[in-house]
Amino acid sequence: MTVPPSSSRSITSNNASSAAPAGTMKTIIRSCLALIVVAGLLQNPTTSYVQWYRGPRKLSAEQDLAVATRKQPLADDTAISIDASIGTRSDQSETSLQGTADTPEFATAAAGTDTDTHTHAVSDIVPNTGSGSTSVAKRNDNQEEKHIKQQGRKKKNKRKEKQSSLISGKKSKDQQLESLPPLDSLIGDLNEDITGDVQFLLDFAIVGFGKCGTTALINWLDDHPEINTIPKEALHLPRKRPALMVQKLHQMKEKTLLSQQQQNSTSNNSTSTTNSLQGFKNPSDVRRPESMAYIQKYWPQTKLIITVRHPVLWFQSLYNFLVNEMGRSQKFLRHTSLIGGPHKNTAYAHTGKGEFHAILSLLGKTPLNTPQELELLQGFLQEDELEQYWPPPTPGLPNPIFFLDTSQMSDSNETRAAQFRYDLQDFLGLQQPLPPVPHVRPGKDRNVDESLKMDICAPENDVLRAELMRISRKAAEWMRRYFMASNSVAVSSPEYLSQEILGKEWMQDPCDKKKKKTKGEGTAKKSDTMASEEAAAVAASQG
């Protein structure tokens, strides 16, 4: 039997001690015990000192994992060499081992039956001849190899997760198309009645008011990649055909999902066009309580957009539109009074259509329970409205509303213009930002007879303009004090809209501003002429 050098040195020392008169029997016994331990270890070199002494010990899953990953070191009292154990454990070796055998550290060190994962072999306790550094190097190599394998498994798992996400993304689009309810489950056989839940088909609607920039607004929104709209004006609700609108919206949704599916089949990007909103525009819907009743019944969560415009400027635009683009003759338009008239959409131009606040009050967004508010509405509500729709039910229309003045779409202040785009984007729930609003005049390509156009500031329209200003002041006060205060009405730059636009611009006749500008230009032109004449006179006198 070959004895390790460290043990040989201990034995030599002990033999020398036994020859001395001062030697004791106790030292000889320690040496014998050490030889017995070494002999047992050399018979089974894969067995640790602790295991040899205590016998095999079964590990728990947590302890086995700790040993395999080298996260829990060997207990201090077992990780000492045989020299130290011989020299210091003669009296307390058994007591120390028995006292620590039940501890987690000791149990972890005691495990060693698997030579591939358990590294606390005999070389950790009793180093062989010339193999101490080799054992440590082998253990380090094993740890590095395990680390490399772990990193390889992590990269492989990441590749699998990425592939799985791409596949699941494409499947989600297919599932969306498959989950689209069939049209016959939403409307009746004759396409007259709505029989299913159709809320998911309509995300927003521009419902008012005509000649307040609604065409420019819908065209601007329709250019956004996340928005699809019904072409032209949707006349289904005023014609009492909501099922036809469902059919149109269902076709749009199916077409959008098919387009997304085709894009995903030819692209690795499974998140392309993840958002798709559908909407329509009919600025006369807000004037018709029947149309709003359809929206409340079938689309109570649809977001509504309502635009208004200074009544004086609005009336001039309406009149010129009917004359030049609708082919109405001036005689036809003026054979009835331009002042008064119903709120509903008609073929005529009259001031009653510009009573925006009276029409909005029927939506039930304001309290309508104070004398101050009712005073602003007094004399503006029509008889049929008072009989059929007044007072509006409480709570009123549940749909959220984005309210704006037309001038906000062409605001020259870049900060407010950017805020307007952001607020509307947030209201609609768009992921991508809205671009700047293009400056477009609908119908500008048509042949327009300038001689037929109305100049609202002409003296013959002073009485008409006075009525429009009366409406403007009452409407502005009601909208800024009550309508904008509703929790379900959203606006952009509320202080600017309330104080500057409604509080100042709507309170003043725009023709006064125009006259002052014209007068100022005339004065400046006259001053320039006088200055030129004076300069010519001076030059002549000098000549």
Secondary structure, DSSP 8 states (H G I E B T S, - for coil): ----HHHHHHHHHHHHHHHSTT--HHHHHHHHHHHHHHHHHHHSTTS-HHHHHH------HHHHHHHHHT-S---TTTSS-HHHHHHH-TTTHHHHHHHHTTSHHHHHHH----TTT----HHHHS--TTTHHHHHHHHHHHHHHHHHHHHHHHHHHHHHHHHHHHHHHHHHHHHHHHHS--GGGTB-TTS-SB-S--GGG--EEEEE-TTSSHHHHHHHHHTSTTEEE-SS---TTTTT-HHHHHHHHHHHHHHHHHHHHHHHHT-S-TTTT---EEEEE-TTGGG-HHHHHHHHHH-TT-EEEEEE--HHHHHHHHHHHHHHTS---HHHHHSS-SS---SS--SS--GGGG-HHHHHHTT--S---SHHHHHHHTTTS-HHHHHHT-S--SS---S-EEEEEGGGGG-S-HHHHHHHHHHHHHHHT-SS---------TTTTS---GGGS--TTSGGGHHHHHHHHHHHHHHHHHIIIIITTSTTEE-SSHHIIIIIIITTGGGS-HHHHHHHHHHHHHHHHHHHHHHHHHHHHHHHHH-
